[in-house]
Amino acid sequence: MRSRRENIGYFTKTVSDKLQITLSKLRRLTQALEKQGYTFTRNKSNQRIYFGSDIQTLQQMITQIRKGRTVEAAAGEVLSQNSDMPQTTTEENPSVFEWDEPEITGSGISLSASQFRLMVEQVAATAAEKTAEEVVRKYDHEMERRIELRDRELMTRLREMSEAGRKKKGWLSRVIRH
């Protein structure tokens, strides 16, 4: 069973800030782990949620990479080490990686300024993504509507030209017959 600290999940931005690596490097590390069979928890939006054991694994990978291993080799090494050893939480081994945890009291949750800022940034990023998706959806709908109108107009003009051609042909053929 996970400890209270292990039950807290973190988004990519928070983890990259705490590990002091870029988002793209974190993505490369997690993809290397996933190729080796490691599974990250994901939310409804398919975003990775990182728990304490995930973060420890990433920290171990970073240590291996600093020793000169490639990302793929580090992922394999860390996963083989972790399969032989029981998982430890940061509460059991505080030197592994410490987090600024929210303080949970009877009257609510107390967040540090950096935690609050990160939470607001995550909410803003999610809202911006949803807004962008809505704008794209509306744009696609408008483009489909305009294409449909253009097609109708084109078909109308073609019918008119075809009828005008028949009328001219009919008049010319009458003149030639007489």
Sequence and secondary structure as in RCSB ss.txt:
>XXXX:A:sequence
MRSRRENIGYFTKTVSDKLQITLSKLRRLTQALEKQGYTFTRNKSNQRIYFGSDIQTLQQMITQIRKGRTVEAAA
GEVLSQNSDMPQTTTEENPSVFEWDEPEITGSGISLSASQFRLMVEQVAATAAEKTAEEVVRKYDHEMERRIELR
DRELMTRLREMSEAGRKKKGWLSRVIRH
>XXXX:A:secstr
   TTTT  B HHHHHHHHT  HHHHHHHHHHHHHTT   EE TT  EEB HHHHHHHHHHHHHHHTT  HHHHH
HHHHHHHHHS    TTT TTS      EEETTEEE  HHHHHHHHHHHHHHHHHHHHHHHHHHHHHHHHHHHHHH
HHHHHHHHHHHHHHHHHHHHHHHHHHH 
